[in-house]
Amino acid sequence: MFPPIRRILFIVLFNLLVLSQTLFCSAATTNNAAPAIPEDSTKVLPLAPEQSVSTFLPSTSAPGNGLAVNIIYPKKPRYKEGAPIAVVIPGGDAPSGLNLCIHGAQAGFIELRFSFPGGGVGAFKSGGYNDYRGAKSQKALRDILLFAAGNGEDFRHRKIADLVPIKLSNNNIGIVGWSNGGNIALVTMEKYSTDLGFISWLALYECPLGSLFFPPALGSAHDFILNSHYRQGSAATGHCLIDFRKLAWQADAHQNPGIHKKLGEPDLPGVIYFDDNQNGKWDETIEYAFNYCLDRGLNKQIYPPDITSAMERLNIFNPAANKTTSTPVAAAISTTASTTANATASTTTNTPSQNSTATSATNTVSTNGSNSANTAARPKTTQMGQKPPPDVADRVYDLFKAAGQWRKNVERNGIINTLSFNQNKVRPLPTKTPAIEKDSVTAKTYIIDKKEILKNWPPSVATLDESEAYFQERDGSLSIAAICSSYPHLLITILASQVDHLQSQPDHPHIVLQYNAWLDNNAHWVRLNPESIYLMSLANMGKSNFVQKEPNTPIEATDIVDYLEPAGAIKDYVYADATIAELADRYQFKKLDSPLIEPIYNYDNGTTPAVTAQTNSKSDKEIKK
């Protein structure tokens, strides 16, 4: 055994250990010392029973059957005046939306879902064919929205009110644009604004507004790597800055083998990528390649106009061309900075894909979607990435703001290009193309012959004109200014989480760009994610689990993550239900102030503790005051 002295020390230490554990446990049970433990963040409330009815809606866009429509309705409408109506538009470019449900009935809504021409489930299928959200799909959406408002009849001459057994609120109608569904929502609202003026509110779920975001051109959740040539953080300035100098084409490579066969289209070889190691071959594990769109019968890879314009400027399809390289970016800046220091920045309605062969000396910087005052007022964005170097990229951007002529010279060499939201859809083309042009930055002469460039253009790749025509029909960002003008009382909420379902750039450029674009175009009321009190109410969770961003306040790149909802905390449909509940309530009761201490209206679907009629009546009176 232990010697006496060691035995005594052992007993003392043992007693101290027991005492310390006792004190620790005692302290842990006191309120003051207890650690802050958040409330449950994985609750899923039981769903109240939902009923639905299906029908076909005649439409010239869907000859034969018409449009397949499914209407889901609650047992009890949200308001005594009736149930507000949410038209849900599916994402992607596939035609069917019958498998998408946001469970709007749980919040007392009529949820109307449908299939675009050519889509459906089994025999319940819309007539016509899928035009990948083109003109026919837009006409179909118009007819669906008119039907929701009571201005159309199904194939048996029944209006929507004849199909559901509850009262409807036809003056409280909104759109839920799910992902790419937001693009066609905006395009259709602009194109048919005289018919659709009744639309009251708009909810956009992680919508990829802008041609660089659908398909994702900056990196998606399905790509091996991100587009490292995008300047992270630049989107908050109103522009996505991309360094195109290493853009390349490999004619015999295959980016998505087999995908065309599934769509009934011929295989289209060839990859547009960044040749980072300069070996002339695409290595998909380390080099980013651009995704492209398809159109029915076109049989071409369709890239966004900004990318197609860079292909044209750099003449990437002619490897034998005598390509000149520009001076280093930093050197070009130091050469021109003093010259342009006193230049006056101005705006233009030119789109970001403006033909680089334009020779006007007055060609100006395009702010594309925000007026010069708003752009200048927004604080400079903090660098979030390392490619290109922050000092160079910042100075390039400042240079672009100072003088559009220098931007044209730099752009011609493929150094950098921009994407931003434009107030004008039409890209003005030069009346004629000069044979040569002298670059005032590098003092070198370049051959600018578009006809010569197009001689080497692969027939499987859409030209700049074809690309612009395609995206002008499908890019909702081009409609923002017109919608703000045509729908002066529209309420808008952008839904976004910290882990986007499609885009993967950490600065969430598609969210920052569209949100600030709504502000820059004087939207009546816009916010990022719903009022936290509505999420708290619908999810039966603590308010601290959700974010709160006040409406009509700008967002910077460094702030964006602070206002995105945590991924996986609750189901997506709960976010959607909270969003439409807030939007409909604000429209119904004309209450736009924020923050709220409680929901504007308390609705009980039978799965949560009942709210008394007296409470609702009191809320109505207070709201109307």
C-alpha positions, 0 to 999 in steps of 0.5 A, a space after each residue: 500500500 501507499 506510505 502514510 504521507 502519500 496516503 494522506 495526499 491521495 485522500 486530500 486530492 480525492 476529496 478535492 476532486 469530489 468537491 469540485 465535481 459537486 460544485 460544478 454540478 450545483 453551478 450548472 443547475 443554477 439559472 445564472 450559470 446555465 449556458 444559453 441553449 437555443 430552442 429546438 431547430 428541427 420541429 415539423 408541425 403536423 399538417 392539416 388535411 388538404 383537398 384538391 381538384 384538377 382540371 384543364 384550362 383551354 389555352 392557345 399555348 397548349 393545343 389539345 388538352 389545354 393546361 393541366 391545373 391542380 388547385 389545393 384548398 384549405 378547410 378554412 380560408 385565411 380571412 373572413 373575406 376569403 382565401 388569398 391565392 398563390 400561383 406557384 411556378 416551378 423552377 428549372 426549365 422542365 414543363 411540369 409543376 404538378 409535383 411542387 407543393 408549398 402547402 399553402 393551404 396550411 396558412 389558409 391559401 388557395 395554392 394553384 399549381 400547373 404544367 407548362 405546355 408539354 408537361 404533366 403527370 401521366 395522362 394528366 398532361 398539358 397540350 403543346 410542347 416545351 419551349 424552355 420557358 419561352 413565348 408559349 410558356 409565358 402565354 400559358 402563365 398569363 392564362 393561368 394567372 387570369 384564371 386564378 383571378 376569376 377571368 377565365 374558365 376551364 374546359 367545362 366553362 367553370 371558373 375557379 370559384 366554381 371548383 372549390 367549396 370555400 370563399 376566395 379572395 380574388 383581390 389578394 393574388 400573388 406569385 411564388 416563383 420557385 428558383 427559375 420560376 421567378 424569371 418567367 414570372 417577371 418576364 410574363 408580368 412585364 409582357 402582359 402588364 395590362 392584363 395582370 395588374 391585379 397581382 398584389 405580391 411576389 415571393 421569389 425563392 432563391 431565384 437566379 435572376 440574370 443571365 449568368 445565373 441560369 444556368 449557373 455561370 459562376 459555379 453551381 452545386 453540381 460543378 466540381 469547382 467554382 468559377 474562380 475568375 469571378 471577383 467575389 463581392 463585386 455583385 454588391 456594386 451592381 456588377 459581376 466582374 469576371 476575368 475572361 483572359 484565359 477563356 478557351 474552346 476545346 471542340 472535341 471535349 464533352 461536358 455533359 455526355 448523354 444529356 442531349 440524348 435524354 432530351 431527344 436532341 443530337 449530341 453537341 460536343 465542345 466545351 467553353 472553359 478557362 484554360 488555367 494551365 494553358 495546355 489547350 485541353 480541358 481538365 474538368 477536375 481543376 478547370 471551370 467550364 461554363 454550362 449552357 442552355 438548350 432551345 427546342 429545335 435550335 440544336 445549339 449550345 446557348 451561353 449567356 451574352 456576356 460569355 458569348 461576347 467574350 468569345 467574340 472579342 477574344 476570337 477563341 474559335 480561331 486558334 490560328 488567329 494572331 491574338 495580341 495580348 494586352 499589357 498587364 492589368 496593373 500596368 494599364 491602370 498606372 498608365 491611364 489612372 492619371 489621364 482619367 482622374 478628372 473624367 466624368 462618369 456617366 450612364 447609358 442604357 447599353 447592355 453589358 454585352 455591347 459589341 466591343 467594335 463600337 468606336 464612339 469616343 463617348 461610349 460610357 460606363 453602363 450601370 445597367 439597372 441602377 441610376 448613377 446616384 444610387 450606384 455612387 451612394 453604395 459603399 465600396 465592397 470589401 474584397 471577399 476572394 483572392 482572384 484576381 488580386 483585390 488591389 488590381 480588381 478594385 482599381 479596375 472597377 474604379 477605372 471603369 467608373 471613371 471613364 467608359 472609353 478605357 473600359 472599352 479598351 480593356 474589355 476588348 482584350 478580354 481582361 474583364 467583363 460585367 453583368 448587371 441588371 439592365 433597364 433596357 432590353 435592346 442592345 444597340 448594335 453599331 451601324 457598321 464595323 470598322 476594319 481596324 481600331 487603335 487601342 489607346 491603352 497599349 498603342 497596338 492596332 487590332 483587327 476588328 472584323 466580326 464577319 471574319 470571326 463568325 467564319 470560324 464560329 462553330 455551328 453548334 454554338 449560338 452567336 451573340 445575336 442568338 444568345 441575346 434573343 434567347 435570354 431577352 425572352 427568359 431573363 427576368 432581371 431585364 424586367 425589374 424596371 418595367 415591373 416597378 413602373 407597371 406595378 407601383 404597389 407590388 410587395 416583394 420578398 426574396 427568399 434565400 438561405 445560407 446554402 443555396 440550392 443551385 448557386 455556390 459562390 459564397 457571396 450569393 451574387 444572384 441574391 445581392 444583385 436582384 435585391 439591390 436592383 429592386 431598390 435601385 428601381 424604386 420598388 414599392 416594398 421589398 425585403 430579404 426573407 420574411 418577418 421573423 415573427 411569422 416564421 416563429 408563429 408557423 414553425 412554433 420555434 424561438 424567434 432567435 432561430 431566424 434572421 431579420 432584415 428590415 425592408 427597403 434597406 440596401 445589402 452589401 457583400 460583407 453583410 449578405 450571410 447575416 441576413 440569409 436563413 440557416 439551412 436545414 432549420 425547417 422545411 422549405 415550404 414553411 419558409 414559403 408559407 411564412 412569406 406568403 402569409 406576411 405578404 398577403 396580410 400586409 396587402 390585406 390590411 395595408 400594414 407595411 411597418 417593420 419590425 412586428 411584435 406579432 403577426 398582422 393576422 393570426 390564422 389557425 389551421 387546427 394544428 396549433 393552439 386555437 386563437 380565439 375569435 375575439 383575438 382575431 376581431 381585435 386584431 382586425 380592428 387594430 389593423 384597420 385603425 
